[in-house]
Amino acid sequence: MTQNIPEIQITRKLRATRLRLRVEPTQIKLTVPQFCTQRQIQEFLKQSEQWMIETWQKQQEKAGQRDKSLPAELKLFNLEQPLKVIYKTQKNSFILDEQNHQLYISDRQPEQYVKSFVIAYAKQYLPVFLQQLSLEIGLCYGECTIRQPKTRWGSCSAKHDIMLNSGLVLFPQEITRYVAVHELAHTKHFDHSPHFWVEVEKHDVNFQLHRKTLKNSPMPWWWTNV
């Protein structure tokens, strides 16, 4: 699953002789020849993915759509109330006070340490969340890894090993759950066929809304730039 870009608007044109990708500040457009196959489109998008992500992020920064302030609180997928973030001089990069819902971040490199905390939190809680969901919906997987890829929210290998992006803990739980359902569904259908989406909908009736929210929610600057 790709991340950080809006839905790509695909337009078929009779006179088009090649696939043409345009990244604009508010949208991404792909013009394709009339008889271009879905497989050719997917292959083209896969090859252009890294360029598309980087260009989109540069466009967002140019447009000044990103707030460069550090977060005063962190809303995490499995907490009912957000963590209050306090920046102070301290030896540790971060200290989590769960009882009082407070997170202390060292003021030496605060943006880097906020990200470090999110990664550590994700590694602790996302595998547990995936395991519980797997039992709940009856779809088994191999191993679970938590990483920070720039272009993927998650992936499922041919061996049914699942990777989840640690940035998912920054979303509401229903969005995180959708990504987990999406990858678990790949253990049954290793493609994006109609059967795959039927399986996803079986476990997340609002998956289309969740998918749209995920694609249209930019990550904070301290996550993408550090």
C-alpha positions as CSV (number, residue, x, y, z in Angstrom):
1,M,0.0,0.0,0.0
2,T,1.4,3.4,-1.0
3,Q,1.4,6.3,1.3
4,N,1.5,10.1,1.4
5,I,-0.1,10.8,-1.9
6,P,-3.8,11.6,-2.9
7,E,-5.9,9.4,-5.2
8,I,-4.4,9.5,-8.7
9,Q,-6.9,10.8,-11.3
10,I,-6.6,8.5,-14.3
11,T,-7.9,9.9,-17.7
12,R,-8.0,7.8,-20.9
13,K,-7.5,9.8,-24.1
14,L,-7.9,8.5,-27.6
15,R,-5.1,10.7,-29.0
16,A,-2.6,10.0,-26.2
17,T,0.4,8.0,-27.4
18,R,2.1,7.4,-24.1
19,L,1.4,7.5,-20.3
20,R,1.9,10.9,-18.9
21,L,2.1,11.7,-15.1
22,R,1.6,15.2,-13.7
23,V,2.1,16.1,-10.1
24,E,0.3,19.3,-9.1
25,P,0.1,21.0,-5.6
26,T,-3.5,19.7,-5.1
27,Q,-3.7,16.6,-7.3
28,I,-1.9,13.9,-9.3
29,K,-3.1,13.2,-12.9
30,L,-2.2,10.3,-15.1
31,T,-3.2,10.4,-18.8
32,V,-3.1,7.0,-20.6
33,P,-3.8,5.9,-24.1
34,Q,-7.3,4.5,-24.8
35,F,-6.3,0.9,-25.1
36,C,-3.6,0.8,-22.3
37,T,-4.1,-2.2,-20.0
38,Q,-4.5,-2.1,-16.3
39,R,-1.3,-4.1,-15.9
40,Q,0.7,-1.5,-18.0
41,I,-0.8,1.3,-15.8
42,Q,0.2,-0.4,-12.6
43,E,3.7,-1.2,-13.8
44,F,4.2,2.5,-14.9
45,L,3.0,3.7,-11.5
46,K,5.2,1.3,-9.7
47,Q,8.3,2.5,-11.7
48,S,7.3,6.2,-11.1
49,E,6.4,5.7,-7.4
50,Q,9.6,7.1,-5.7
51,W,9.6,10.2,-8.1
52,M,5.9,10.8,-7.5
53,I,6.2,10.7,-3.7
54,E,9.2,13.0,-3.6
55,T,7.7,15.5,-6.1
56,W,4.4,15.5,-4.2
57,Q,6.2,16.2,-0.9
58,K,8.2,19.1,-2.6
59,Q,5.0,20.5,-4.0
60,Q,3.4,20.5,-0.5
61,E,6.4,22.2,1.0
62,K,6.4,24.9,-1.7
63,A,2.8,25.5,-1.2
64,G,3.5,26.1,2.5
65,Q,0.9,23.6,3.6
66,R,3.0,22.2,6.4
67,D,3.1,23.5,9.9
68,K,6.8,23.4,11.0
69,S,6.0,23.6,14.8
70,L,6.6,20.6,17.1
71,P,3.5,18.8,18.4
72,A,2.1,19.8,21.8
73,E,0.4,16.5,21.9
74,L,0.4,13.1,20.2
75,K,-2.8,11.3,19.3
76,L,-1.9,7.6,19.1
77,F,-4.1,4.8,17.6
78,N,-4.6,2.8,20.8
79,L,-5.0,5.6,23.4
80,E,-8.3,7.2,24.4
81,Q,-6.7,10.5,25.2
82,P,-3.6,12.1,23.6
83,L,-0.2,12.3,25.2
84,K,0.9,15.8,26.3
85,V,4.4,16.4,24.9
86,I,6.8,18.4,27.1
87,Y,10.2,19.5,25.8
88,K,12.9,19.8,28.4
89,T,16.6,19.3,29.1
90,Q,17.1,15.6,30.0
91,K,19.6,12.8,29.5
92,N,17.1,10.4,27.8
93,S,15.9,11.0,24.3
94,F,12.3,10.5,25.5
95,I,10.5,9.4,28.7
96,L,6.9,8.2,28.6
97,D,4.8,8.8,31.7
98,E,1.8,6.6,30.9
99,Q,0.0,7.2,34.2
100,N,-0.2,11.0,33.6
101,H,-0.5,10.8,29.7
102,Q,2.7,12.8,29.3
103,L,5.7,12.4,27.0
104,Y,9.0,14.1,27.9
105,I,11.2,14.8,24.9
106,S,14.9,16.0,25.1
107,D,15.3,19.5,23.7
108,R,18.6,18.6,22.1
109,Q,17.1,17.3,18.9
110,P,13.4,17.3,19.6
111,E,12.0,16.5,16.1
112,Q,14.3,13.5,15.8
113,Y,13.4,12.2,19.3
114,V,9.7,12.6,18.7
115,K,10.1,10.3,15.7
116,S,12.3,7.9,17.7
117,F,9.5,7.6,20.3
118,V,6.8,6.9,17.6
119,I,9.0,4.2,16.1
120,A,9.6,2.6,19.5
121,Y,5.9,2.8,20.4
122,A,5.0,1.2,17.0
123,K,7.4,-1.7,17.5
124,Q,5.8,-2.4,20.9
125,Y,2.1,-2.1,20.0
126,L,1.6,-2.7,16.3
127,P,2.6,-6.4,16.3
128,V,0.2,-7.1,19.2
129,F,-2.6,-5.2,17.4
130,L,-2.0,-7.3,14.2
131,Q,-2.0,-10.5,16.2
132,Q,-5.3,-9.7,17.9
133,L,-6.9,-8.7,14.6
134,S,-5.7,-11.9,13.0
135,L,-7.4,-13.9,15.6
136,E,-10.5,-11.8,15.4
137,I,-11.1,-12.1,11.6
138,G,-9.5,-15.6,11.2
139,L,-6.8,-14.7,8.7
140,C,-3.3,-16.0,9.6
141,Y,0.1,-14.6,8.8
142,G,3.8,-15.4,9.2
143,E,6.0,-12.9,10.9
144,C,5.4,-9.2,11.6
145,T,8.0,-6.5,11.1
146,I,7.7,-2.7,11.8
147,R,9.6,-0.4,9.5
148,Q,9.7,3.2,8.2
149,P,9.5,2.9,4.4
150,K,8.8,6.2,2.6
151,T,6.4,4.7,0.0
152,R,4.5,1.9,1.8
153,W,2.0,1.7,4.6
154,G,2.3,-2.0,4.7
155,S,3.1,-5.1,2.6
156,C,2.5,-8.9,2.6
157,S,5.1,-11.3,1.2
158,A,4.4,-14.5,-0.7
159,K,5.3,-16.3,2.6
160,H,2.5,-14.2,4.3
161,D,5.0,-12.1,6.3
162,I,3.5,-8.7,7.0
163,M,5.3,-5.4,7.3
164,L,3.5,-2.4,8.8
165,N,4.7,1.2,8.7
166,S,5.4,2.6,12.2
167,G,3.7,5.9,11.2
168,L,0.3,4.1,11.4
169,V,0.3,4.7,15.2
170,L,-0.3,8.4,14.4
171,F,-3.7,7.6,12.8
172,P,-7.1,6.9,14.4
173,Q,-7.5,3.2,15.2
174,E,-10.0,2.5,12.4
175,I,-7.4,3.7,9.8
176,T,-4.6,1.6,11.3
177,R,-7.1,-1.4,11.4
178,Y,-7.9,-0.9,7.7
179,V,-4.2,-1.2,6.7
180,A,-3.9,-4.3,8.9
181,V,-7.0,-5.8,7.3
182,H,-5.7,-5.0,3.9
183,E,-2.5,-6.8,4.4
184,L,-4.2,-9.8,6.1
185,A,-6.5,-10.1,3.2
186,H,-3.5,-10.5,0.9
187,T,-2.8,-13.8,2.7
188,K,-5.9,-15.1,1.0
189,H,-5.7,-13.1,-2.3
190,F,-2.2,-12.1,-3.3
191,D,-3.5,-9.3,-5.7
192,H,-6.0,-6.5,-5.9
193,S,-8.7,-8.5,-7.7
194,P,-12.4,-8.0,-7.0
195,H,-12.2,-11.1,-4.7
196,F,-9.5,-9.3,-2.6
197,W,-11.7,-6.2,-2.1
198,V,-14.7,-8.4,-1.2
199,E,-12.5,-10.0,1.5
200,V,-11.4,-6.5,2.8
201,E,-15.0,-5.3,2.9
202,K,-16.0,-8.4,4.9
203,H,-13.8,-7.2,7.7
204,D,-14.1,-3.4,7.2
205,V,-17.4,-2.3,5.7
206,N,-16.1,1.3,5.6
207,F,-12.8,0.5,3.9
208,Q,-13.3,2.9,1.0
209,L,-13.7,5.8,3.4
210,H,-10.7,4.7,5.5
211,R,-8.6,4.2,2.3
212,K,-9.5,7.7,1.1
213,T,-8.7,9.2,4.6
214,L,-5.3,7.5,4.6
215,K,-4.4,8.7,1.1
216,N,-5.4,12.3,1.8
217,S,-3.8,12.7,5.3
218,P,-0.3,14.2,5.0
219,M,2.2,13.1,7.6
220,P,3.8,15.8,9.9
221,W,7.0,17.4,8.7
222,W,9.1,16.0,11.5
223,W,8.2,12.5,10.3
224,T,9.0,12.9,6.7
225,N,12.0,15.2,7.0
226,V,14.0,13.6,9.8
